[in-house]
């Protein structure tokens, strides 16, 4: 199958499907109308939960950029996969996926309706989804990014950054930020206020709970709290952070 044979569904309605999901040990049916009607939704679909690219990059980056998507008019981000609800729930628990709605297309009905159900029997997977993403407004597909038909599992255009660049080319993307703090530390409180004022989301690692004094020294080379890291760079303490943000 060549890439040109993958159907472009732009301008068409998404398939009408009822999804069998498991919530709090009870079966809950969710429909396409519930997921898409009256909403702006980003969908990304992938070959399978727990598979390498899906777990290491595809899902985490959409989760990471969720607030930026929502600031630019996206109501929900859906991860669709031809897996059953038990597998999808286990994957959600295993991942940082709180900002993404994981939908099990267990029978492949939605994916087949999109024309993107492919045979991965050579891997022992059976029928699975080709990797793609799309923007859906009120149930109508506005834009699709379908991965090229190449051997293996190409991951070139369905990523979160490509979709965000389409929706909001000038959007300021959140830089991954971590702050190591100590309970009761006034300088830590000051640093967190600085980050809040700049609208920067961050992960906080607290001494005694998430991180140790030894880890602080090993990671930053310093013995004082807080220590801030932004986009892989060690910024330093609260005064260093103020200078960096200025």
Secondary structure, 3 states (H helix, E strand, C coil): CCHHHCCCCCCCECCCCEEEEEECCEEEEEEHHHHHCCCEEEEEEECCCCCHHHHHHHHHHHHHCHHHHHHCCCCEEEEEECCCHHHHHHHHHHCCCCCCEEEECCCCHHHHHCCCEEECHHHCCCEEECCEEEEEECCEEEEEEECCCCCCCCCCCCCHHHHHHHHCCCCCCCCCEEEEECCCCHHHHHHHHHHHHCCCCCEEEEECCCECHHHHHHHHCCCCCCEEEECCEEEECHHHHHHHHC
